[in-house]
Amino acid sequence: MPLLNLSQQSHPLLLFCAMRVPSARAETTPDLSPFPEKLAGVTDGDNLLLASLGYKQELRREFTPWELFGLGFNGIGVFPSIASVIAYAVSNGGPFAVVWGWAISSFFLLAVGLAIAELGSAAPTSGGLYYWTHKFSSPRFKNVLSWVVGYSNTIGLVTGLAGINWQFSEQVMAAASIGSDLSFVPTSAQTFGVYAATLATQGLVCSVAAKYIARIQTIYAALNILLCFAIIIGVPAATPKEFKNSAKVVFTSAGLQNLSGWPDGFSLVLSFLVPVWTLCGYDAPVHISEEASNASFAVPWAIMSATVVTLVVGWGINIALAFNMGTDMEAIAGSEFGQPMAQILFNSFGKRGALAVWGVVVVTQFIIGMTLLTVSSRQIFAFSRDGGLVFSTILRRVNKHTHTPIYAVWFSASIALLFGLLSFAGTAAIGAVFSLTVAGQYLAFLVPVSARWLGKNDFKPGRFHLGVLVSTVCRL
């Protein structure tokens, strides 16, 4: 619970005037009563750091640095995430955009990751982004900015959960279509049924004790990495000659195919959505920081490791795909399977091979959704702990047996379920969920980073610090 005790009559929608965030916590005496810990020598320091930020330890610190990296990497889910949105690159530039859209974006995305990692080391709390906004912003605007960031981050994570699980449901249906030689054509109702069952299953899994969720992260990360290398090696080895592309098509404008109708330059920018969407989950380790041992080190380590591995391996995947996707972008974008990536894999591996690879993609996509549900529930728990949401007094509760915020888990799943109803309004409506995720997440990233660097504040670096030179580059 927050250590700052304000009037219980404050309504969440009045946060512009009095938001229950750490503005006055320096004046409080941290509650340092002992808690059962996994590694007492390390996590006692974590509890002290958390108390200095104004919070009492309520969750159990079950995640090691490696497990936190696993969670961060699994939340990104390199190949399944690329598979979810590769249509934006296919339609907005073809092989040229697949390769260079990722490469150009990588430098900017790395700078964002560095900035988030530095803040996560200095103040590792589950509320992360809105907490930093309040701490480093001008006193005049800190309440309203913190409120905006808190809601943007919450909405971004929940819509991200909805988008990932909707893609999972469509991928399941694509597998059924491939297996039936296109005799099975799924309806929106059938896809929504899979979507609802997926959220229910993930909700049950994410309600268990954090130690079980932590232990499986490294296994999931290994599966994700193996899938990536299977694509990088397997696609070039299996693709028939008629789908092979030359280096000229891949690396020069000769391979530029613009199906969008926008000018070529703007169309290429639209292809940036592929890496931008893939790395929407920068903040996953931040929201698990109160469940991580050695958090001031583990959080930045997890963020930077997951980001660098994703950017490097992701570019390798995109190069492999660009060389082996052929030049008929209209056929890929309009695939009868309903998934452009499924069409690319079908062209390369044939029916049986595509089904085998696609099965692994579906499993890893489910893992991403489960990770996002865990992460979004911790953001909801933290924001409710500070009175930021309606029903905060309920959503902030931690189960005494599992030591997890079960109400926040099911609240996140329920809101995601409601977003899924947009599918009945058409593909454009459910596609808007992707845009809302990107907008919400990157707004939530931009504000605290800008507050940290653009104004005067009392920032005290943690164990991971960028230094003057790297900070200057990231600002630019």
Salt bridges, closest charged atoms under 4 A:
ASP31 OD2 - LYS56 NZ 3.80
GLU67 OE2 - ARG215 NE 2.85
GLU118 OE1 - ARG452 NH2 3.46
GLU118 OE2 - HIS465 ND1 2.62
ASP181 OD1 - LYS351 NZ 3.22
ASP283 OD2 - HIS287 NE2 2.82
GLU290 OE2 - ARG385 NH2 2.73
GLU291 OE2 - ARG378 NE 2.79
ASP386 OD1 - ARG25 NH2 2.56
